[in-house]
Amino acid sequence: MKSVKGRPKAQKGKQKRRPSSKAMLLSDPASYDLEPLDPWLTCGPDTTVTELWKVCERRADGRQMHLVYFDRYGWYCEHGRHCPVVAEVRRVVRTMTAKASRPKGYGKARARKRN
């Protein structure tokens, strides 16, 4: 009868410790300057972009410019969908729309009872 070896056991204690993403964010906080742009003027009249923001990200080691836009597929940055600046712009847009005044009777319309 032939004996079959199992897979080798995991070795403990030889794992490299990577700093967590929270620790990296707290060690080097960024500040953002956001400027809304007109997508029709910037991208052209045939664009599907409805929101366009120019973002200047400042850190201790330098500055980086971003273009964040919203089209029919979602929010994107020129550096990719998972760029941390996209979350910042979405947060700012959400707070701006929450503070915007709504017209009277918005969402409160009821049908009249008929006799």
N, C-alpha and C positions, 0 to 999 in steps of 0.2 A: 504494500500500500504506500502511496506517495504522500508525503506531508506537504501542506501548502502554508507558506508564511503569510501572515496578515500584514497589513500596512504598518509602517513604523509609527511609533508613538510620537506625539508632539513634544518637543523639547521646551521645557519651561526656563524662564530666566534669560533667554537670549533674544528677547524681542526689543526692538528699538522703541524708545518713547518719543512720540511726535507731539509737539505742542498742539493743544486743542485749538479749534478755530476761534473760540471765544477768547482765549488767551492772546491770540494773535490780533484780534480786533481791539481788545482793551489796551494792548501795548502801544498801538499806533492808531489813535482815533483819526478819522477823516472828517473834514468839513466840506460841505457842498454848497456851491453857488448855482442856482437853477434859473434858467431864462427860457420862457416859452417862445417858440418861433412859429411863424405862419407856414404850415405845410404846403399850402397852395403856392405861395411865393418861392419857397425853398426847393420843393421837389417837382413842381410843375402842376399844370391843371389836370392832368390825367392820373394823379396819384391816388392811392387807396389809404394813405396815411391820414389819420384824423387828429392825432396829437403828436407834436414834435417839441422836444426839449433839448437845450444845450446845457450840459452840466460840466462844471469845473470842479474836479475832486482835488482837494489839497491835503497832503500828508506831510510829515516831517521831512521825508526824503525828496519831495518834489510835487509837481502838479501833473494832472492828466485830464485831457478833455474827452468828453463822451457826447454822443448824439443818441438820445433815447427816443424811440417812436412807437406809436400804437397804430396798428392797421388791423385788417380783418382776421389776422392770425394771432394777435396778442401783442404784448409788450416786448420790445427788443432793444438792445444796445448794439452799437456797431462792433463791440467786442464780444458779443454773444448774448444768448438769452439769459444765462445764469450770472451775468455781471452784477455785482452787488449794488450798483447805481440804479438798476431797474427797480429794485425794491424800494429805494429811497424816493424815486420819482412817483411810484405808485402810491406811497404813503402820503406824499405832499398833495397829489391830485385828490386822494380820498378825503383829506382834511379840508381842502378847498371846496369840494362839492358839498361836504357836510355843513360848512359854514354859510354856503350860498343861500340866499332867501328864496323861498318857494312862493309861487303865486297863491293868493287867498283861495281857500277851498280845494287846494291840491290834495287829491286822494280822499276827500270827504264827501264827494257827490253821492247822493242817494236818489234812487228812483222815487217819484211821487206815487202816493197811493191813489188808485182810481176808485171813484164812487160807483 
